[in-house]
Amino acid sequence: MTTITMTQDRSTQFELLTQLRKGVYHARRELAVHGPRSLSETVPRVTPLVRPEVERTYEFAAAPPVEDVDTLLSHRSSQRFFADLAVDPRVLAAAVLEALRADSACWPEDEPVDLLVVVNSVTGMEPGLYRAQPAESTDAVTFNFLQHISRQDIAEMVLQLEFAHAPAIIMAVASLEAHLQRWGDHGEPLMNRRAGQAVASALLNAQRRGVAGQIFAGCLPSGLARHLTVDGYYRAQLLAAVIGHPWTA
């Protein structure tokens, strides 16, 4: 059972979230059916159906936050429509880096969650699909170009068409098969909880750097499967978030 404690002095939202995150990790270790898989047993990662002619990789340092968590949580709101302004790639890097770090801290023995990014309008990056990974240098992220996609392609991937105009979409992909093998009947809810943590962390840290956004249920399988090797079992796309500068009338 997870116990959250509050000190006599007012605990910050961030401290409470940290306690909850650690509690969930220690509690679930008793649920494991099998130990973590070796690298040779790991399910292959998502790959594009059409390989790029030239491999391209972008690396950006993470932007520092401009707002603390407590202040942000007191006023933030969801945003579905965005201004026609490109997002700073360092903000995008910070968002995915914190998401990957949170996943690694809470699931140190398991295969990392796969974070994919749909880039529509990010300064210095070609529009397309990317895989985000921590760079070798500290506090930086590499974006590996997977495939070019048009705005029309993106419109076929989302149910809410306004999301096709978002500067960037961050999505979590994981293996349902691997989670069921590792955790038995608890595999699916743990996988969804893990995806929720990663995407929520990405959005929170993007908002701490001055942009807005919203979490949604993810891309339509039929639209996504036209571009990537996702099948809903060995590789399932779960939650996603859109980010960009808020639209104002």
SETORMAR-344291 format. One line per 4 residues: number of its first residue (from 0); their letters; for each residue y, z, x of C-alpha. Coordinates in Angstrom, 1 decimal. Layout:
! SETORMAR-344291
NUM> a> Y Z X | ...
This chain:
! SETORMAR-344291
0> mtti> 0.0 0.0 0.0 | 3.4 -1.0 1.3 | 6.0 1.8 1.4 | 9.7 1.1 1.7
4> tmtq> 11.8 4.0 2.9 | 15.6 4.4 2.6 | 17.4 6.8 4.9 | 20.1 9.1 3.6
8> drst> 22.7 6.7 5.1 | 22.8 3.5 3.1 | 20.1 1.1 4.4 | 21.3 -2.5 4.7
12> qfel> 19.7 -5.3 2.8 | 18.5 -6.8 6.2 | 16.8 -3.5 7.2 | 15.0 -3.3 3.9
16> ltql> 13.8 -6.9 4.1 | 12.6 -6.3 7.6 | 10.6 -3.2 6.5 | 9.0 -5.2 3.6
20> rkgv> 8.1 -8.1 5.9 | 6.3 -5.8 8.4 | 4.6 -3.9 5.5 | 3.2 -7.2 4.1
24> yhar> 1.8 -8.2 7.4 | 0.0 -4.9 8.1 | -1.4 -4.6 4.6 | -2.9 -8.1 4.4
28> rela> -4.9 -7.7 7.7 | -7.5 -5.9 5.6 | -8.0 -9.0 3.4 | -9.1 -11.4 6.1
32> vhgp> -12.5 -13.0 5.5 | -12.7 -14.7 8.9 | -10.8 -14.4 12.2 | -8.1 -16.9 13.1
36> rsls> -9.4 -20.4 14.1 | -9.4 -21.7 17.6 | -7.1 -24.6 18.4 | -10.1 -27.0 18.3
40> etvp> -10.7 -26.0 14.7 | -7.1 -26.4 13.6 | -6.5 -29.0 10.9 | -4.4 -31.9 12.2
44> rvtp> -0.7 -31.8 11.4 | 1.0 -34.1 9.0 | 1.6 -37.5 10.5 | 3.6 -40.5 9.2
48> lvrp> 1.7 -43.3 7.5 | 3.8 -45.8 9.5 | 4.4 -44.8 13.1 | 7.9 -45.3 14.5
52> ever> 8.2 -48.2 17.0 | 10.1 -46.0 19.4 | 9.6 -42.2 19.7 | 12.8 -40.3 19.3
56> tyef> 13.5 -36.6 19.8 | 16.7 -34.7 19.2 | 17.4 -31.2 20.6 | 20.2 -29.0 19.4
60> aaap> 21.1 -25.4 20.2 | 21.4 -23.1 17.2 | 24.8 -22.3 15.9 | 25.8 -18.6 15.7
64> pved> 26.2 -17.0 12.3 | 29.7 -16.6 10.9 | 28.7 -14.0 8.2 | 26.4 -11.0 8.1
68> vdtl> 23.5 -10.8 5.7 | 25.0 -8.0 3.5 | 28.2 -9.8 3.0 | 26.5 -13.1 2.2
72> lshr> 24.1 -11.5 -0.4 | 27.1 -10.0 -2.2 | 28.5 -13.4 -3.2 | 26.1 -16.3 -2.5
76> ssqr> 25.0 -18.7 -5.3 | 22.8 -21.7 -5.7 | 24.3 -25.1 -5.1 | 22.8 -28.4 -6.3
80> ffad> 25.7 -30.8 -5.6 | 27.2 -31.4 -2.2 | 30.4 -32.8 -0.7 | 30.1 -36.1 1.1
84> lavd> 30.3 -34.4 4.5 | 27.7 -34.4 7.3 | 26.1 -31.2 8.3 | 26.4 -29.8 11.8
88> prvl> 23.0 -30.3 13.5 | 23.4 -26.8 15.1 | 23.5 -25.3 11.7 | 20.3 -27.1 10.7
92> aaav> 18.7 -26.0 14.0 | 19.6 -22.4 13.4 | 18.2 -22.5 9.9 | 14.8 -23.9 10.9
96> leal> 14.6 -21.8 14.1 | 15.0 -18.5 12.1 | 12.4 -19.7 9.7 | 9.9 -20.5 12.4
100> rads> 10.6 -17.2 14.1 | 10.0 -15.3 10.9 | 6.8 -17.1 10.3 | 5.6 -16.4 13.9
104> acwp> 6.5 -12.7 13.7 | 4.6 -12.2 10.5 | 1.7 -14.5 11.1 | 1.1 -14.2 14.9
108> edep> -2.6 -15.0 14.8 | -2.4 -17.9 12.4 | -1.5 -21.6 12.7 | 2.3 -22.0 12.4
112> vdll> 3.7 -23.3 9.2 | 4.8 -26.9 9.5 | 8.5 -27.4 8.8 | 9.6 -30.9 8.0
116> vvvn> 13.2 -32.1 7.5 | 14.5 -35.0 5.5 | 17.8 -36.0 7.1 | 20.3 -37.8 4.9
120> svtg> 23.6 -36.9 6.6 | 23.5 -34.8 9.8 | 25.9 -35.5 12.6 | 24.2 -37.3 15.5
124> mepg> 20.8 -37.8 13.7 | 19.4 -41.0 12.3 | 18.4 -40.6 8.6 | 14.7 -40.1 8.2
128> lyra> 11.8 -37.6 8.3 | 11.5 -35.1 11.1 | 9.3 -32.3 12.3 | 11.2 -29.3 13.6
132> qpae> 9.8 -27.2 16.4 | 11.2 -24.5 18.8 | 12.5 -26.1 22.0 | 11.5 -24.9 25.4
136> stda> 15.1 -23.7 26.0 | 16.1 -20.5 24.3 | 17.7 -20.7 20.8 | 17.3 -24.4 20.4
140> vtfn> 15.2 -26.7 18.2 | 13.6 -30.1 18.8 | 13.5 -32.6 15.9 | 10.7 -35.2 16.3
144> flqh> 11.5 -38.4 14.4 | 8.5 -39.3 12.2 | 9.7 -42.2 10.0 | 12.8 -43.8 8.6
148> isrq> 13.3 -43.4 4.9 | 16.1 -44.6 2.6 | 18.0 -42.7 0.0 | 15.9 -44.6 -2.6
152> diae> 12.7 -43.3 -1.0 | 14.1 -39.8 -1.2 | 15.0 -40.3 -4.8 | 11.3 -41.0 -5.5
156> mvlq> 10.3 -37.8 -3.7 | 12.3 -35.4 -5.8 | 12.4 -34.6 -9.5 | 16.1 -33.6 -9.6
160> lefa> 17.8 -36.8 -8.4 | 20.9 -35.0 -7.2 | 18.7 -33.6 -4.3 | 18.3 -37.1 -3.0
164> hapa> 22.0 -37.0 -2.0 | 21.7 -33.6 -0.2 | 22.6 -33.9 3.6 | 19.2 -32.3 4.5
168> iima> 16.0 -31.1 2.9 | 13.8 -28.5 4.7 | 10.2 -28.3 3.4 | 7.3 -26.1 4.3
172> vasl> 3.8 -27.7 4.7 | 0.6 -25.7 5.2 | -3.2 -26.1 4.9 | -4.7 -24.6 1.7
176> eahl> -8.2 -25.2 3.2 | -7.3 -23.2 6.3 | -5.9 -20.3 4.2 | -8.9 -20.2 1.9
180> qrwg> -11.2 -20.1 5.0 | -9.2 -17.3 6.6 | -8.3 -15.2 3.6 | -10.8 -16.1 0.8
184> dhge> -9.5 -15.7 -2.7 | -6.3 -14.3 -1.3 | -5.6 -17.6 0.6 | -3.5 -19.5 -2.0
188> plmn> -1.1 -16.6 -2.9 | -0.7 -15.7 0.8 | 0.1 -19.3 1.7 | 2.7 -19.6 -1.1
192> rrag> 4.2 -16.3 0.0 | 4.4 -17.5 3.6 | 6.0 -20.8 2.5 | 8.5 -18.8 0.4
196> qava> 9.4 -16.6 3.4 | 10.0 -19.6 5.7 | 12.1 -21.6 3.2 | 14.1 -18.6 2.1
200> sall> 14.8 -17.6 5.7 | 15.9 -21.2 6.4 | 18.3 -21.2 3.5 | 19.6 -17.7 4.2
204> naqr> 20.4 -18.5 7.8 | 22.0 -21.9 6.9 | 24.3 -20.0 4.4 | 25.2 -17.5 7.1
208> rgva> 26.6 -20.5 9.0 | 28.9 -21.7 6.2 | 26.8 -24.2 4.2 | 25.3 -23.9 0.8
212> gqif> 22.0 -24.9 -0.9 | 19.2 -24.1 -3.2 | 15.4 -23.5 -3.0 | 13.3 -25.8 -5.2
216> agcl> 9.6 -26.4 -5.9 | 9.3 -29.1 -3.3 | 8.8 -32.8 -3.3 | 6.7 -34.8 -5.7
220> psgl> 3.3 -35.4 -4.1 | 3.2 -39.0 -5.2 | 6.5 -39.8 -3.5 | 5.7 -37.9 -0.4
224> arhl> 2.3 -39.3 0.0 | 3.8 -42.8 0.5 | 5.2 -41.7 3.8 | 3.1 -38.8 5.1
228> tvdg> -0.6 -37.7 5.3 | -0.3 -35.0 2.7 | -3.3 -34.5 0.3 | -2.6 -31.2 -1.4
232> yyra> -5.6 -29.5 0.3 | -5.9 -30.0 4.0 | -2.1 -30.5 4.1 | 0.0 -29.3 1.1
236> qlla> 3.7 -29.5 0.8 | 4.9 -26.3 -0.8 | 8.5 -25.1 -1.2 | 11.7 -26.8 0.0
240> avig> 15.4 -26.2 0.2 | 18.4 -28.5 0.1 | 21.5 -27.7 2.3 | 25.0 -29.1 2.6
244> hpwt> 28.6 -28.4 2.2 | 29.4 -27.3 -1.4 | 31.0 -29.9 -3.7 | 34.3 -28.9 -5.2
248> a> 36.2 -30.6 -8.0
